[in-house]
Amino acid sequence: MGLSLSDEEAITLTEKLPWDVKQEVLWIVRGYDRRVKLFKELRSDILNGGGENYVTYKVKNEERRAYLPGGGSDGRGVERKEEQLAGLEQLPEVRKMRAVEYALGRVGLDITNSELRQKLRDGIMLNCKNRYGSPFEQLGLVGISQKSFYRRRDVFLLDIAKFLQIL
């Protein structure tokens, strides 16, 4: 059925998630949308760029790029783009985005109803972003108890912490 964690194991695991780590992971979840936007912009820059080399710098909080001369090109633009894309995946902000995506992919694996599973994932994200604006009672998760929801949310946060090796 998917999830290998029983409720008792989930409780044990979430008890090991220190308060400060939980808060850090919650802020990572809250910044997910911004990170996705940043990732798409950086990826687009790499893919749509002409293979030029450039240096990024800031002047009075404005980001600028200085393009280096293109002379003496070795014709390995595709390889450079592959290297840049691989380097993009190693950026801390992209790793945080990937951690959230990894943990979301693991939510509700034991639920056969794909619509309910997606509602659960969306509900966990909403609740992590604003627990007062999206409490369990307002999420409309028919078939999932409040206790089960919060356990699953805690396992979601734990998965992110483990992915990022915060624990």
C-alpha positions as CSV (number, residue, x, y, z in Angstrom):
1,M,0.0,0.0,0.0
2,G,2.9,2.4,-0.1
3,L,3.8,4.1,3.2
4,S,6.0,1.9,5.4
5,L,5.5,4.0,8.5
6,S,2.9,3.0,11.0
7,D,1.3,5.7,13.1
8,E,3.5,4.7,16.1
9,E,6.6,5.0,13.9
10,A,5.5,8.4,12.6
11,I,5.0,9.6,16.2
12,T,8.5,8.4,17.2
13,L,10.1,10.0,14.1
14,T,8.3,13.4,14.6
15,E,9.3,13.5,18.3
16,K,12.9,13.5,17.0
17,L,12.3,16.6,15.0
18,P,13.5,19.4,17.2
19,W,11.4,22.6,17.4
20,D,14.1,24.8,15.8
21,V,14.5,22.3,12.9
22,K,10.7,22.2,12.4
23,Q,10.6,26.0,12.2
24,E,13.4,26.0,9.7
25,V,11.7,23.5,7.5
26,L,8.4,25.3,7.7
27,W,10.1,28.4,6.4
28,I,11.6,26.3,3.6
29,V,8.1,25.2,2.7
30,R,6.8,28.8,2.8
31,G,9.5,29.9,0.3
32,Y,8.8,27.1,-2.1
33,D,6.8,29.2,-4.6
34,R,9.5,31.8,-4.7
35,R,12.2,29.1,-5.3
36,V,10.2,27.6,-8.1
37,K,10.0,30.9,-9.8
38,L,13.7,31.6,-9.3
39,F,14.6,28.1,-10.6
40,K,12.5,28.6,-13.8
41,E,14.1,32.0,-14.4
42,L,17.7,30.7,-14.0
43,R,17.0,27.6,-16.1
44,S,15.5,29.7,-18.8
45,D,18.5,32.0,-18.7
46,I,20.8,29.0,-19.2
47,L,18.7,27.4,-22.0
48,N,17.9,30.5,-23.9
49,G,21.4,32.1,-23.5
50,G,23.7,32.1,-26.5
51,G,26.4,30.3,-24.6
52,E,28.1,33.5,-23.5
53,N,30.1,33.5,-20.3
54,Y,29.0,36.2,-17.9
55,V,29.6,37.3,-14.4
56,T,26.7,38.5,-12.2
57,Y,27.2,41.3,-9.7
58,K,25.1,43.7,-7.7
59,V,25.1,47.5,-7.7
60,K,22.8,49.2,-5.1
61,N,20.6,46.1,-4.8
62,E,20.3,45.8,-8.6
63,E,21.6,42.6,-10.1
64,R,23.7,43.1,-13.3
65,R,25.6,40.9,-15.6
66,A,28.9,41.6,-17.3
67,Y,29.3,39.5,-20.5
68,L,32.8,38.3,-21.2
69,P,34.2,38.5,-24.8
70,G,33.2,35.5,-27.0
71,G,36.5,35.2,-28.8
72,G,38.3,31.9,-28.9
73,S,35.1,29.9,-28.4
74,D,35.8,26.2,-28.4
75,G,32.4,25.3,-29.8
76,R,31.3,23.4,-26.7
77,G,28.2,25.5,-25.9
78,V,25.9,22.5,-25.3
79,E,28.4,20.9,-22.9
80,R,28.7,24.2,-21.1
81,K,24.9,24.5,-20.8
82,E,24.8,20.9,-19.4
83,E,27.4,21.9,-16.8
84,Q,25.5,25.0,-15.9
85,L,22.2,23.0,-15.5
86,A,24.0,20.5,-13.3
87,G,25.5,23.4,-11.3
88,L,22.0,24.9,-11.0
89,E,20.8,21.7,-9.2
90,Q,23.5,22.2,-6.6
91,L,22.4,25.7,-5.6
92,P,21.1,25.8,-2.0
93,E,17.8,27.4,-3.1
94,V,17.2,24.7,-5.7
95,R,18.1,21.9,-3.3
96,K,15.4,23.3,-0.9
97,M,12.9,23.3,-3.7
98,R,13.8,19.7,-4.6
99,A,13.4,18.7,-0.9
100,V,9.9,20.0,-0.8
101,E,9.1,18.2,-4.1
102,Y,10.6,15.0,-2.8
103,A,8.6,15.1,0.4
104,L,5.4,16.0,-1.5
105,G,5.9,13.0,-3.7
106,R,5.9,10.8,-0.6
107,V,2.7,12.2,1.0
108,G,-0.3,9.9,0.9
109,L,1.3,7.0,-0.9
110,D,-1.0,4.6,1.0
111,I,-4.1,6.4,-0.3
112,T,-5.5,4.8,-3.5
113,N,-7.8,7.7,-4.4
114,S,-5.6,10.1,-6.4
115,E,-8.0,13.0,-5.9
116,L,-7.9,12.7,-2.1
117,R,-4.1,12.2,-2.2
118,Q,-3.7,15.5,-4.2
119,K,-6.1,17.3,-1.8
120,L,-4.0,16.0,1.1
121,R,-0.8,17.3,-0.5
122,D,-2.3,20.6,-1.2
123,G,-3.7,20.8,2.3
124,I,-0.4,20.1,3.9
125,M,1.3,22.8,1.8
126,L,-1.5,25.3,2.7
127,N,-1.3,24.4,6.4
128,C,2.5,24.7,6.5
129,K,2.4,28.1,4.8
130,N,-0.3,29.5,7.1
131,R,-1.7,27.2,9.8
132,Y,-4.2,29.8,11.0
133,G,-5.5,30.6,7.6
134,S,-5.7,26.9,6.6
135,P,-6.5,24.8,9.6
136,F,-7.4,21.1,9.1
137,E,-11.1,21.9,9.6
138,Q,-11.2,24.1,6.5
139,L,-9.3,21.8,4.2
140,G,-12.2,19.4,3.4
141,L,-10.2,16.2,3.7
142,V,-13.1,13.7,4.0
143,G,-11.8,10.3,5.0
144,I,-8.6,11.6,6.8
145,S,-8.8,12.3,10.5
146,Q,-7.3,15.4,12.1
147,K,-4.8,13.3,14.0
148,S,-3.7,11.5,10.8
149,F,-3.4,14.8,8.9
150,Y,-1.0,16.3,11.5
151,R,1.0,13.1,11.7
152,R,1.4,13.1,7.9
153,R,2.3,16.8,7.9
154,D,5.0,16.1,10.5
155,V,6.4,13.2,8.4
156,F,6.4,15.5,5.4
157,L,8.5,18.0,7.4
158,L,10.8,15.2,8.6
159,D,11.3,14.1,5.0
160,I,12.4,17.6,4.0
161,A,14.8,17.8,7.0
162,K,16.3,14.4,6.1
163,F,16.6,15.3,2.4
164,L,18.5,18.5,3.3
165,Q,20.5,16.6,5.9
166,I,19.4,19.0,8.6
167,L,19.0,16.1,11.0
